[in-house]
Amino acid sequence: MTALRCTQKLLTAMKVAPSAPPALGANRLGDWSLNLLHTRPKLVIAVSEHDRFGLVLEAAPYATLSQRFIETVFTQLLAIGVPPDTARRECDAMQPLTITATTPYPNRLSLQANLKDYAWQAEWMMGNGEMLEVINARLAGHIVSINGKLEFPKKFVLKRLVIP
């Protein structure tokens, strides 16, 4: 079980009341923080709690956002070199997804900073006509700091999911 910690802006657009955050899930990437970007088309930016792995997907239709989110995570894991069976196990372990709010929780401020940074990059790239696949690849290659370590999110994810 995984929490999709949505901003109020995204919850309002989805017309969903947030649920209580779930207990710890079995997935290894942790919960995800999501925000709505008012680009054309509207996008959702998501960042994983543990590794700051960022990705974007089209916001509409909101009714299928959770399903499309899982598919996008799977595609992005494959794109950075996670073996298909490992990527599928991670996506299966994420379910069911729980839509919740970005209320206070550990790492919240750090995650919000990553969301803002990734949002700026995604908006800029969308404005330059980049495709979502290119934007996601560039976000995976963006350097971040987690617990004082500077690294690429894809390397953190590979270490967590693939390298024993």
N, C-alpha and C positions, 0 to 999 in steps of 0.2 A: 504494500500500500504506500502511495506517495502523495504528498501534498503539493498541489499547484497553488502557490501563494500569490494570489492575484492582487494587483493594485485596485483601489476603489474605481478608478477610471475603467479598467477592464471588467470588473464585476458589474458595473452599471451598464456597459455596452452589451454584456452577455445576458443581462437581466436575470442574474442568479444571486441568491442569498448565500453567503459563505457558510460552510459547515465548520464544525470544530476540527482543529488539526488532528490527524490520525496519530496513533502510537507509532513508534519507530517501525519502518518498513524493512523488507528484506532486500531491497535494491541497494546497490553500492554507490550510486551517484548522489543519493540523498534526495531531499525535496528540491523543488524548483521555484524560482521567483519569476513572475510574468508581468509584463506591462504592455499596454496598447500604444502603438505608434500611429499617429495621424498622418500617415503617408498615403499615397495613391498607388496601389490599393493599401488599405489599412493593414498593418502588420502587428504581430505579437512577437515581442522579444522575450526570450527565456534564458535563465542562467541557473546552472546546477549549483546546489549549496556547497558541496564538498570540493569541486574542482573548477568552478567558475567557467564551466563549459557553456558557451553561449550559442544560441541559434535563433533564427527567425522563421516564421511561417505566416501565411496569410491569415488574417483574423476571421474573415467570413468564409463560410457560414458558422456562426458561433455555436450552433447546436452540435456540430461535429468537431469542435476544437480539440476536445480531449483525445478523440481517436486520431485525428491528424497530428496532434502533438506526439503521440507514441510513434507513429509512422515516421515523423521527421527525426525524432531521436534515433530510431533504428537506422535510418538512411545516413545520418551524420556519424554514427558510430562506425558504420561500414566505411564511410569516406575517409576516416582518419586511421583506418587499419585494424579495427577490432574485428576478429573473426566472426562470421555470421552466427554461429551457434552461441557464442558469448554475448553478442549484441542482442540476440533473441531472448536469452535468459535474463538479461538486464531489463529489457522492455517488459517481459512477462512478470518479473518481480516488482515492477513499478505499479502494476495494476492490482486493485482498482485505484483510480486516481480520485483524490478528494479535492474539490475546489474550496479553498479557504482564503482568508484575507492575509495581507502582509502586516499582521499584528506583531508586537514585539516578540522576538525569538532570537536565539544566539546567531551571530553573524549578520543580522538584519542590515545594519548600517553599511557594512562592507559589501553585501550583496546589492544594496541599493546603489552604491557607487558604481559597481560593475554594470548594473542595468542601465544607468545613465550613460556610462561610457560606451557600452555596446549600442545603445539606442542612437547616440550621436553618430557613430560609425555607420550603422545600418541606414539611417536617414540620408547621410551624405552619399553612400554608395547607391542607394535607390535613386537619389536625385541625379546620379551620373549614369543611370540606366543599367546598373548591374543586375544580373539575375540572382534569385534567392540562393541558388547553389554556390555561386561565387561569393556572395555575402557570408554564407555560413562557413565556407572554407577559410575566408579571411578572419572571421571571428575566432575560429579554432586555432589560428596561428597568431592571435594577438597575445602579447605577453601580459601576464597578470602577476600579482603578488598574493600568495596565500601563506599565512603564518610566517611572513618574512622571507619567503623563498620566491624569487622571480623565475617564472617558467611559463611555457606555453600550455594552455588548458588541455590540448590534445595529449601532451606528454603526461600530465597528471592523470587523465582518464586512462591512457594505456597502462600506466603503472598500476592503477587501481583495478582494472578489469583483466588485463592480459598478462602482465609480467608478475610472476609469483614472488 
